[in-house]
Amino acid sequence: MRLPARAAPLVAAAVALAGTPLPVEPAAVEPMRVASQERSELPLDGLLRRVQERYRGLQDLRARFRQRSVARPGMPAREASGTWFARPPGRLRVEYDATGRVLVADGDVLYWYLPEDRQVQIRDQDALASSQTPMLYLTSDADLGNDFTVAGTEWEEKLAPGNVQLRLDPLTADASYTHLILEVDPDTAMIARLVSFGILGESSEFMFLEVETDLGLAEELFQFTIPANAEVEHLGS
């Protein structure tokens, strides 16, 4: 079964984060369990269409997030938290609580600010999208069906009993991750969790909390001014 590519204005995560300049503060990886027969018979196409329509219809979105990441299998998980802002198409802001790190995608350019290093990393947003960056799928208006296959799965204990977990496998060879896990609330068609699994065994998991929509967020949130004392590194694609 094929799925729609870059669904929601919240997927960018992620944001997690194989392939994006976002700091992958690693999430513990558990072995993928085989989907049950009951799960495999869920109407996944209809659910995914609802998710895509839900996010495309949003004016904007704000949510708290918790992130768990692992840099390599067997290494201890690291945790972080912060606030996620999104406005389709293609605009995203991720603010980390403890470190002050900020990621901003303004629709053309992605800025990753590392205050502890006094550094700003800059990438072209179109180049990132073409290499299938999970963080930017969340705020894109493209169609996931050209880029992934999708199947129901039972990856880990669900955040809520009625949620549905989906495994997305990229169809292109240049993806920076092996697969994604989306956990969706079928009642609201909102994404509760996004997990990306990297080609070296790394993983990054985002859980979205306190989600608010259609707030009329200020355009300035999705703009970034480079600090005067920051070193700028252009990373290209």
Secondary structure, 3 states (H helix, E strand, C coil): CEECCCCCCCCCCCCCCCCCCCCCCCCCCCCCECCCHHHHCCCHHHHHHHHHHHHHCCCCEEEEEEEEEECCCCCCCEEEEEEEEEECCCEEEEEECCCCCEEEEECCEEEEEEHHHCEEEEEEHHHHHHCCCHHHHCCCCCCHHHCEEEEECECCCCCCCCCEEEEEEECCCCCCEEEEEEEEECCCCEEEEEEEEECCCCEEEEEEEEEEECCCCCHHHHCCCCCCCCEEEEEEC
